[in-house]
């Protein structure tokens, strides 16, 4: 029964929908007819508006033409067009110009400007229509070219009659064929509408929009052309005209001008207008259909609602039972997790507390009471944090503090959320670490850890570290004392042997002295190795970064061992790659020390064959780091087994047993090399050499030099300088060292007074004047540092006397400590006569001896130094490729020319200080490359400036330019010769 009722309801609904859509189809037809009628009415109204517009414009224009024709009195040249531009613009913007044409077709005037001499063809409508007779009306002509602008324009013309009735010319008005028919009448009929002016011959005279023929062309639709000829006004519907003519055409004739105003409505616009009503109807029908369908569906579904309701109730009952089972299961799991959490908290080695957002205790474990000793009465669920803190403060947990103040402070901390990790030492001595973390919904968790064992271990480690540092300091102090105690007698031994070697000795005695001197120097080298190793291990070895010439440093190291290599039957050569820069920045002294150790071993262990010392460029370890240079020393020794290489770089390690050693040494050289290379940021290793022997390689980061370094000292070809005779005070407690130092100084002609301690030194300086004081640092009663401080407190000139330290202390920081105490310089023992002389020369004014005076005066009979010392240049280039040597020479030439120009500027500015500095730099650079003559001149300029004789310096400097060019030419020729060879 329910099924039959649902079917009947469905059929009834379908019938209602069919009836509805039949009515909709009828309404759609009526809507299309009404839309066509409305469009036709709007087009007719627009045609009427266009007709009125054209009548108004043509009437106003014809009135102006008629006035001008009458004023002409039969002569076209008499027409005056000046000032008419504004008037014709007021008629209509489409009226672009007026022109006067004489009977011969010449343009005699135009509002566009003078156009005299322009002749028009006589086939134009405004000439043809007025030439034969006076039509007594304006002639509307087809579009023609407008004189003066060249644009296509619609014409309206009036004949000029001569007094006898003859043809005197025409006055023509030119209209824009688009702008003339464009206006608001188009807006009323649609965006794609077209407006036009068509004559009785179906020729389009003006047009705005698309769909009709262009101005000047004939209409292609014969039905439209016939309608224009046969009716004064009318409307053509889409069924009467063919495409592409607009779907609807409305027209009205202008009988006095033999033309018609035409409005065309695009087919798309008509379809759009019809579609608007269609969609309204369809949407209404669709809404009604949906409503009917909804009504029928509601009636149909109502019959099934009872059954569905029963099914839903059954489903709700089943779901409720499932939810009850899930709740019971979740409760059981929550109870299990709660029990697990309680078990975990109870068995944690750390104490735990959890406080909620209201700072009330949520949970804790038993370990908390063990760590903090809190009583049971303050620990309960919901206990306030403030009460727990107050109980702890009352028990002295936080020390002697004001309880309320301490409680407020700790409450402010937790309320502000400033959580973290901190420690506190309890009254019983245990150290508790507190790690407090905030909870997302407010409140915090705190974990309490007993870190007492860890802190005790750290304290023990700290004490052990302090003991180790104290032991290291004691070791360094012991090494310094031993160094002083060994170097002091060694100073006497080496100095005495040096003095003895300068006496008259026979051959056997001299051999004994030389043997003793070599043994003393060897012992001193061993002492230096031990001191270097001690300083490296103590981390007190200072590095000195400077710019230096790498090739010169390596060549000097190789040259030092050539004689000993020849004695062992070996040859030694130097190879420097082209990628190695000529000047680098680094610690030149430590690099030389590494090379000397490795070359010494190579010479020691090689028995014939070749020894190769080389350097080549290597890429940096990472982007932005300094370039690296790879050094290698290859020998022809017995080789090193793979199993023994692990001990090779260890201190005091030697591969040969003591009873089988063929060579000497302490086993410190390679250990020092490894420590120095690592200290400089590099690596070192050893490998087998093909053909026998070993190759020791090390790589160091060496950046290119920031500037070309100046030579350290003048060449031997330069005039020698020695200190003037001076009064010297020697403070030294060792009689042997007193004898050596005093003898060296007296041999150079100095007056020497000797004292044995600091007290005597202060008394001596106070009682008589001295030019310089050589002060031993370690002396009885008063050491050198205290004596220097006492001397500096004396009034000048005694308090300003130069003081040079004599010390065997060479540990890091000693030199800076001595200079900070007021000393002017430091000499490390053992000292020689040359070292003492150089110290005197540095700290005293240069002697005005005959050698310097002779260099200033430059006597005619003095031997002139050569422009280029070729032997010196050959030594400099030994082991270098021709390209590398040429690069060095180019750098030298650039430096020489720059220094010479700077000297000229200093002379011109009378800047004595700058002149002396530049002359010193030029002297050193020239001497470094063997430019003896140039170096000698620069030395004379420097000496004259130092003595205050600026005129003499200026005079000598005038010859520097010539000497510099000669030196550069000699260097260039030498480089070319080397490249050719």
Residue, then its C-alpha position, 0 to 999 in steps of 0.5 A: x500500500x505504501x509502495x502504490x502511494x509513493x508511485x502515484x505521488x511520483x506520477x503526479x509530480x511528473x505531470x505537474x512538471x510537464x505542464x509547467x515546462x509547456x507554459x515556459x516554452x510558450x512564455x519564451x516565444x512571447x518574450x523573444x517577440x517582445x524583445x524584438x519589438x522593444x529593440x526595434x522601438x529603441x532603434x527607431x528612437x535612436x534613428x530619430x535622434x540621429x536624424x535631428x542631430x544631422x539636420x541641426x549640424x547640416x543646417x548650422x553649417x549650411x547657414x555658414x556656407x551660405x553666408x560666406x558664398x554671399x559675401x564672396x560676391x562671385x569671387x572665391x578669392x574674396x572669401x575670408x576664413x580667418x577666425x572661423x576655426x572657433x565658430x565651426x568648432x562650436x557647430x560640431x566637433x566633427x566639422x574639421x575645416x572649411x575650404x574655398x575652391x576657385x573655378x579652376x579647382x585651386x584651393x584659395x583658402x582653408x581654415x587649416x592654413x594657407x594651401x595656395x597652389x593646391x589643385x583638386x580633381x574636378x571629379x569630386x562631388x562638391x565640384x560636379x554638383x555645383x559646376x553646371x548650374x546652381x542647385x540652390x541647396x547644399x550638396x552632400x557629397x561622398x567622402x573625399x580627401x580633406x585638403x591640408x590634412x589628407x584625411x578622408x572626410x564627408x563634404x557639404x558644399x555651396x556654390x559661389x555665383x558670379x554676378x552674371x550667374x556663372x560658376x565662381x567656385x565652391x565653399x566646402x565643409x569637411x566632416x569627420x565621417x566617424x565622429x559625425x554619427x557617433x553619439x548617445x543614441x548608440x548607447x541606447x541600443x547596445x555596445x555593438x550598435x552602428x550608426x551611419x549616414x547613407x545617400x539615396x544611391x546606397x553609398x555610406x557617407x559616414x559610419x560609427x561602429x562595425x557591420x555596414x560598409x565603410x565610408x565611400x562604399x556601397x551597401x552590399x545587402x540589396x534588401x537594405x538598399x531597396x528599402x532605403x530607396x523605397x521608404x521614408x522610414x522603416x525597420x528591417x528585422x533579422x529575417x529580412x537582412x542577411x549576415x554580416x549586416x546587423x540583425x535589425x536596421x532602422x532608418x529615416x530619410x533626410x529628404x532635403x539632403x538626399x540621405x538617410x540616417x541609419x541605426x543597426x543593432x548587432x545580432x549578438x546584442x539582440x540575442x543577449x536581450x532575448x537571452x536575458x528574458x529567457x534566463x529569467x523564465x528558465x530560472x523561474x521554471x527551474x525554481x518551480x520544478x525544484x519546489x515541485x520535486x522537493x514537495x513530491x520528495x517530501x511526500x515520498x520520504x514521509x512514508x519511509x520516515x517511520x521505518x528509518x526512525x526505528x532503524x535509527x533508534x536501533x543504531x543509537x542503542x548499539x552505539x551507546x553500548x559500544x561507548x559504554x564499553x570504550x569508557x570502561x576500557x579507557x578508565x581501566x587503562x587510565x588506572x593502569x597508567x596511574x599505577x605505573x606512574x606512581x610506581x615510576x615516581x616511587x622508584x626514581x633516584x631523583x625527587x619530583x614535584x608537580x605544581x598546578x597553575x595555582x601553585x598547589x602540589x599535585x604529586x610528589x615521590x618519596x625520594x623528595x623527602x629523602x633529598x630535602x628532609x621535608x616533614x609529612x605535614x607539609x606534603x599533601x595533595x593540594x598543599x600550597x607552594x608558599x607553605x612548603x617554602x615557608x617550612x623550609x626557610x624556618x628549618x634554615x634550609x636557605x641559610x640565615x635569611x628573613x623568612x617572609x622576604x625569602x618566601x616572597x622572593x621565591x614566589x616572585x620567581x615561579x610566578x614570573x616563569x623564570x625557570x631553569x637549572x640551579x644548585x643549592x648546598x643543603x645544611x647537611x653538606x649535600x649539593x642538590x641540583x634543581x631542574x624546573x620546567x614550566x607546564x603548558x597550562x600553567x604550573x611547573x615540574x621540578x626534578x631534584x638530583x643529588x649531585x654531591x658525588x659529581x661535585x666532589x669528583x669535579x673538585x678533585x679534578x680541579x685540585x689535580x689540575x691545579x697540582x699539574x699546572x703547579x708542577x708544569x710551572x715548577x718544571x718551567x721554573x726549573x728549566x729556566x734556572x737550569x738554563x741560566x746555570x748552564x748558559x752562564x758557564x757556557x758563556x764563559x767557555x765560548x767567550x774564552x775560547x773565542x778570545x783565545x782563538x784571536x791570539x797567536x796560536x800554532x796549528x796544533x793549538x788552534x786545532x784544539x781551540x776549534x775542537x773545544x769551541x765546536x763542542x761547546x757550540x754543540x752542547x749549546x745547541x742541545x741545551x737550546x733543543x731542550x729549552x724549545x721542547x720545554x717551552x712548546x710543552x708548556x704552551x709558552x712558545x711565542x710565534x712572530x709573524x712577519x713578511x719575508x722572502x721565502x726563496x732567500x730563507x730556503x737558500x740560506x738554510x741550504x747554503x749552510x749545509x753545503x760544505x758538510x754535504x760535500x764532506x760526506x760525498x753528497x750534493x744538495x740542491x734547492x727546487x722552488x715551484x712556480x706556484x710559490x709566491x716570492x714573499x710570504x707572511x709567517x714565522x720565518x724563524x720557526x720555519x728556518x728552524x724546521x728546515x735546518x733540523x730536517x736538512x741537518x738530518x738529511x746530511x747526517x744520514x746520507x752517504x753520497x747521492x743527492x739531497x733535494x730541498x723543495x717547496x711547491x704550492x698547495x690548495x687551501x684546506x677550505x674556502x677562505x683559509x690561507x694558501x698552503x705551501x708543501x715543503x720536502x727534504x729528500x735524502x739518500x739515507x738507509x730509509x725508515x721501516x714502516x714499523x718504526x715510523x710511529x716512534x720517529x717524532x717522539x722526544x728522545x726517540x732514536x731508531x738505532x740502539x745506543x751501542x750501534x749508533x753511527x750518528x750523534x744527536x739527542x732525538x729531539x730534532x724531529x720531535x721539535x719539528x712536529x711540535x713546531x709544524x702543528x703549532x704553525x697549523x700544518x702537518x708533517x710526515x715521512x715516506x720512502x724515496x724511490x731509489x732509496x732514502x726518505x722524504x720528510x714532507x710538511x705543509x704550512x699555511x702561508x699567505x702572500x706577504x702584505x708588502x715587500x719586506x725590507x732587507x734586514x741588513x746591508x751587504x758587505x759592500x756597504x761602508x761598515x759602521x762601528x760604535x764610538x768609544x764608550x764608557x761601559x758599566x758591566x754588572x755580572x756576578x760570574x768572574x769568568x763572564x766578567x773576564x770574557x765580556x770585559x775583554x771583548x769590549x776593551x778589545x774594541x777600545x771601550x772603557x769598562x768598569x766591572x761590578x758584581x751585583x745590583x747594589x754596586x751597579x746602582x752606586x756606580x751609576x750614581x757616582x759617575x756617568x756611563x754611556x751604557x750598562x750591561x746588566x746581568x739579571x740574576x745576581x746576589x744581594x740585588x738582581x738586575x731587575x731591582x737594580x734597573x728600577x733603582x737606576x730609573x729613579x735617579x735624576x737624569x742623566x744617570x736615570x736615563x742611561x741605556x740598560x741592556x739585560x744579559x740573561x740566560x733566561x730565554x723562556x716565553x715572556x722573559x723579554x717582555x718582563x725585562x723591557x717592562x722593568x725599564x731595560x732598553x734591550x735583552x741579550x741572551x747568553x752566550x754573548x760574543x764580541x759581535x753581539x756586544x758591538x751590535x748592541x752598542x751600535x743600536x743603543x748609542x749614536x753612530x761613531x763619526x769615524x773615517x769610514x762613514x765620513x769617507x762614505x759621505x765625502x765620497x773621495x775620488x780614490x775610493x773604490x766605487x761599488x759595482x752597479x750589480x753584484x752578479x755573484x750575490x744575485x746568483x746566490x739569491x737565484x740558486x735553486x729558483x726557476x727562471x720564471x720565479x727569479x724574473x718575478x722577484x726581479x720585477x718586484x725589486x724594480x717596482x720597489x726601487x722606482x717607488x722608493x726613489x720617487x718617495x725620496x724625491x718627494x721627501x727632498x722636495x718637502x724637506x721632510x728629514x724623517x721621511x727621507x731617512x726612512x725611505x733611504x733606509x728602506x731603499x738601502x736594504x732592498x737594493x743590498x738584498x738584490x746585490x745593487x751595491x752602487x744604489x745601496x751605497x748612495x742610499x746609505x750616504x743619504x741615510x747617514x747624512x740625514x741622521x747627522x742632521x746635514x739635510x743639504x748634504x743629503x739633498x746633494x747626494x740624493x740628486x744622483x739616486x735617479x741615475x743610479x736607480x735606472x742603471x740598477x734596474x737596467x742591470x737587473x733586467x739584462x741579468x733576468x733576460x740572460x738567465x731566461x735565455x740560458 
